[in-house]
């Protein structure tokens, strides 16, 4: 698997199987941590499309306003 840093302006975000994620609030925004081994899944919808990403275990997804930042790969 090849993970790369993603920065995506989104319309909506869906965390696949919510039990695979923990949530907290930080000074940078809302933080979601991937808990499932080897990865958790995230669906990001933009104006043009809907994409499924894999986020490796113990990595954090940062949501600020209308932008999401994370290390992941397209599924």
ChimeraX commands (.cxc) that place a marker at each C-alpha (Angstrom):
marker #1 position 0.00,0.00,0.00 radius 0.5
marker #1 position 1.21,3.48,-0.84 radius 0.5
marker #1 position -0.19,6.19,1.38 radius 0.5
marker #1 position 0.11,9.86,0.52 radius 0.5
marker #1 position -0.94,13.04,2.29 radius 0.5
marker #1 position -4.39,14.15,1.12 radius 0.5
marker #1 position -5.94,17.62,1.41 radius 0.5
marker #1 position -9.49,17.65,0.02 radius 0.5
marker #1 position -12.20,20.32,0.01 radius 0.5
marker #1 position -15.35,18.37,0.78 radius 0.5
marker #1 position -19.12,18.63,0.71 radius 0.5
marker #1 position -19.66,15.70,3.10 radius 0.5
marker #1 position -17.61,13.04,4.88 radius 0.5
marker #1 position -18.72,9.56,5.96 radius 0.5
marker #1 position -16.68,7.46,8.36 radius 0.5
marker #1 position -17.32,3.84,7.34 radius 0.5
marker #1 position -18.19,1.76,10.41 radius 0.5
marker #1 position -18.08,4.48,13.05 radius 0.5
marker #1 position -16.70,2.05,15.65 radius 0.5
marker #1 position -13.38,2.08,13.75 radius 0.5
marker #1 position -12.83,5.76,14.63 radius 0.5
marker #1 position -12.30,7.84,17.78 radius 0.5
marker #1 position -13.19,11.54,17.85 radius 0.5
marker #1 position -11.70,14.49,19.70 radius 0.5
marker #1 position -11.44,18.26,19.35 radius 0.5
marker #1 position -8.09,20.03,18.99 radius 0.5
marker #1 position -6.90,23.55,18.22 radius 0.5
marker #1 position -6.59,22.60,14.53 radius 0.5
marker #1 position -10.16,21.29,14.21 radius 0.5
marker #1 position -12.04,18.05,14.79 radius 0.5
marker #1 position -9.72,15.04,14.95 radius 0.5
marker #1 position -10.68,11.48,14.02 radius 0.5
marker #1 position -8.24,8.65,14.74 radius 0.5
marker #1 position -8.29,5.41,12.74 radius 0.5
marker #1 position -8.59,2.41,15.09 radius 0.5
marker #1 position -8.96,-0.60,12.76 radius 0.5
marker #1 position -5.98,-2.72,11.77 radius 0.5
marker #1 position -4.63,-2.43,9.05 radius 0.5
marker #1 position -6.83,0.56,7.97 radius 0.5
marker #1 position -10.17,2.31,8.42 radius 0.5
marker #1 position -12.28,3.64,5.56 radius 0.5
marker #1 position -13.44,7.16,4.82 radius 0.5
marker #1 position -15.81,8.41,2.09 radius 0.5
marker #1 position -15.24,11.99,0.93 radius 0.5
marker #1 position -17.82,13.65,-1.31 radius 0.5
marker #1 position -16.86,16.71,-3.33 radius 0.5
marker #1 position -18.93,18.66,-5.84 radius 0.5
marker #1 position -17.72,16.36,-8.63 radius 0.5
marker #1 position -17.46,12.89,-7.09 radius 0.5
marker #1 position -17.49,10.53,-4.14 radius 0.5
marker #1 position -14.23,8.75,-3.24 radius 0.5
marker #1 position -13.40,5.96,-0.82 radius 0.5
marker #1 position -10.06,6.23,1.02 radius 0.5
marker #1 position -8.14,3.90,3.32 radius 0.5
marker #1 position -6.51,5.50,6.36 radius 0.5
marker #1 position -3.84,3.41,8.16 radius 0.5
marker #1 position -4.34,2.46,11.82 radius 0.5
marker #1 position -3.37,5.07,14.42 radius 0.5
marker #1 position -3.38,7.93,11.87 radius 0.5
marker #1 position -5.41,11.10,12.42 radius 0.5
marker #1 position -7.87,12.78,10.06 radius 0.5
marker #1 position -8.18,16.54,10.66 radius 0.5
marker #1 position -11.41,18.30,9.62 radius 0.5
marker #1 position -11.32,22.12,9.46 radius 0.5
marker #1 position -14.24,24.09,8.01 radius 0.5
marker #1 position -14.66,22.54,4.54 radius 0.5
marker #1 position -11.25,20.83,4.21 radius 0.5
marker #1 position -10.07,17.42,5.37 radius 0.5
marker #1 position -6.36,16.52,5.88 radius 0.5
marker #1 position -5.13,12.93,6.23 radius 0.5
marker #1 position -2.61,10.31,5.20 radius 0.5
marker #1 position -4.34,7.71,3.04 radius 0.5
marker #1 position -4.87,6.08,-0.31 radius 0.5
marker #1 position -7.76,5.64,-2.72 radius 0.5
marker #1 position -9.50,2.30,-2.21 radius 0.5
marker link #1:1,2 radius 0.2
marker link #1:2,3 radius 0.2
marker link #1:3,4 radius 0.2
marker link #1:4,5 radius 0.2
marker link #1:5,6 radius 0.2
marker link #1:6,7 radius 0.2
marker link #1:7,8 radius 0.2
marker link #1:8,9 radius 0.2
marker link #1:9,10 radius 0.2
marker link #1:10,11 radius 0.2
marker link #1:11,12 radius 0.2
marker link #1:12,13 radius 0.2
marker link #1:13,14 radius 0.2
marker link #1:14,15 radius 0.2
marker link #1:15,16 radius 0.2
marker link #1:16,17 radius 0.2
marker link #1:17,18 radius 0.2
marker link #1:18,19 radius 0.2
marker link #1:19,20 radius 0.2
marker link #1:20,21 radius 0.2
marker link #1:21,22 radius 0.2
marker link #1:22,23 radius 0.2
marker link #1:23,24 radius 0.2
marker link #1:24,25 radius 0.2
marker link #1:25,26 radius 0.2
marker link #1:26,27 radius 0.2
marker link #1:27,28 radius 0.2
marker link #1:28,29 radius 0.2
marker link #1:29,30 radius 0.2
marker link #1:30,31 radius 0.2
marker link #1:31,32 radius 0.2
marker link #1:32,33 radius 0.2
marker link #1:33,34 radius 0.2
marker link #1:34,35 radius 0.2
marker link #1:35,36 radius 0.2
marker link #1:36,37 radius 0.2
marker link #1:37,38 radius 0.2
marker link #1:38,39 radius 0.2
marker link #1:39,40 radius 0.2
marker link #1:40,41 radius 0.2
marker link #1:41,42 radius 0.2
marker link #1:42,43 radius 0.2
marker link #1:43,44 radius 0.2
marker link #1:44,45 radius 0.2
marker link #1:45,46 radius 0.2
marker link #1:46,47 radius 0.2
marker link #1:47,48 radius 0.2
marker link #1:48,49 radius 0.2
marker link #1:49,50 radius 0.2
marker link #1:50,51 radius 0.2
marker link #1:51,52 radius 0.2
marker link #1:52,53 radius 0.2
marker link #1:53,54 radius 0.2
marker link #1:54,55 radius 0.2
marker link #1:55,56 radius 0.2
marker link #1:56,57 radius 0.2
marker link #1:57,58 radius 0.2
marker link #1:58,59 radius 0.2
marker link #1:59,60 radius 0.2
marker link #1:60,61 radius 0.2
marker link #1:61,62 radius 0.2
marker link #1:62,63 radius 0.2
marker link #1:63,64 radius 0.2
marker link #1:64,65 radius 0.2
marker link #1:65,66 radius 0.2
marker link #1:66,67 radius 0.2
marker link #1:67,68 radius 0.2
marker link #1:68,69 radius 0.2
marker link #1:69,70 radius 0.2
marker link #1:70,71 radius 0.2
marker link #1:71,72 radius 0.2
marker link #1:72,73 radius 0.2
marker link #1:73,74 radius 0.2
marker link #1:74,75 radius 0.2
view
